[in-house]
């Protein structure tokens, strides 16, 4: 799994200012099953960051946002079925 995560972070590292545009492209042009898998990845990231007890200045705002998002889900992990 780490190899795949590194590939994603390498893409983001080279295109950090375009990350939201990459997300929009996935939402608008990817197959629905891939969109569902991308959301699973996003939920996993949000959940992990929401429980991050030691953010630093570089990701403090990300952790705060993830905590708010996770709280809005009433601490129930969203169900994203495989169809």
C-alpha positions as CSV (number, residue, x, y, z in Angstrom):
1,X,0.0,0.0,0.0
2,X,2.8,2.4,0.8
3,X,4.0,2.3,-2.8
4,X,0.6,3.5,-4.1
5,X,0.4,6.2,-1.4
6,X,3.8,7.4,-2.4
7,X,2.7,7.6,-6.1
8,X,-0.3,9.8,-5.1
9,X,1.8,12.0,-2.9
10,X,4.4,12.4,-5.6
11,X,1.7,13.6,-8.0
12,X,0.4,16.1,-5.3
13,X,3.9,17.2,-4.5
14,X,4.5,18.3,-8.1
15,X,1.1,19.8,-8.5
16,X,0.1,21.0,-5.1
17,X,-1.5,24.1,-6.4
18,X,-3.6,22.1,-8.8
19,X,-4.9,19.5,-6.2
20,X,-8.5,20.8,-6.2
21,X,-8.5,20.8,-10.0
22,X,-7.3,17.2,-10.0
23,X,-10.2,16.4,-7.6
24,X,-12.6,18.1,-9.9
25,X,-11.3,16.2,-12.9
26,X,-11.8,12.9,-11.0
27,X,-15.4,14.0,-10.0
28,X,-16.3,15.0,-13.6
29,X,-14.5,12.6,-15.8
30,X,-13.8,9.3,-14.0
31,X,-15.8,6.2,-14.0
32,X,-18.3,6.1,-11.1
33,X,-16.6,3.1,-9.5
34,X,-13.3,5.0,-9.5
35,X,-15.1,8.0,-8.0
36,X,-16.4,5.7,-5.2
37,X,-12.9,4.3,-4.6
38,X,-11.4,7.8,-4.6
39,X,-14.0,8.8,-1.9
40,X,-13.0,5.7,0.1
41,X,-9.5,7.0,0.0
42,X,-10.6,10.5,1.0
43,X,-12.7,9.2,3.9
44,X,-9.7,7.2,5.2
45,X,-7.6,10.3,5.1
46,X,-10.2,12.4,6.9
47,X,-10.7,9.8,9.6
48,X,-6.9,9.5,10.2
49,X,-6.4,13.2,10.3
50,X,-9.4,13.7,12.6
51,X,-7.6,11.5,15.1
52,X,-4.2,13.1,14.7
53,X,-3.3,14.3,18.1
54,X,0.0,16.0,17.1
55,X,-0.5,18.2,14.0
56,X,2.2,20.7,13.2
57,X,1.9,24.1,11.7
58,X,1.9,22.7,8.1
59,X,-1.2,20.6,8.6
60,X,-2.9,22.1,11.6
61,X,-5.8,23.5,9.5
62,X,-6.2,20.2,7.7
63,X,-6.5,18.4,11.0
64,X,-9.1,21.0,12.3
65,X,-11.2,20.7,9.1
66,X,-11.0,16.9,9.2
67,X,-12.2,16.9,12.9
68,X,-15.2,19.0,11.9
69,X,-16.0,16.8,8.9
70,X,-15.7,13.7,11.0
71,X,-17.8,15.1,13.8
72,X,-20.6,15.9,11.2
73,X,-20.7,12.2,10.4
74,X,-21.6,11.5,14.0
75,X,-18.5,9.3,14.3
76,X,-20.2,6.7,12.0
77,X,-18.0,5.7,9.2
78,X,-19.8,6.3,5.9
79,X,-20.8,3.2,4.1
80,X,-19.7,3.2,0.5
81,X,-20.8,0.0,-1.0
82,X,-19.1,-1.9,-3.8
83,X,-21.6,-2.1,-6.7
